[in-house]
Amino acid sequence: MERDEDEPQPWLPGEHLPNDARRMGLSRNVPDGAMLDFAGALDSRKTSHRLVAWVLLAAFLVPVLLTVLRLLG
């Protein structure tokens, strides 16, 4: 089976960073870029990926909500 030279190799990870993030100098080798690349690779058609997205959302929102509640209380 012959492969097209322009087709990406299956063992190389895809680049899922938005162009704005690349212009800012982010890559998957820095923590913020790695998180963006990971989140960009999630596929909403897969149930497990949706679950991971909800867990990530909770991981970022819970500390903010607790801080706001503490400030208001």
HUMORA-V860725 format. One record per pair of residues at least 24 apart in sequence whose ideal C-beta (glycine too) atoms are under 6 Angstrom apart, sorted by the first residue. I is the first residue (numbers start at 1). J is the second residue. If there is no record, write none. Layout:
i=I j=J
i=I j=J
This chain:
i=16 j=40
i=16 j=41
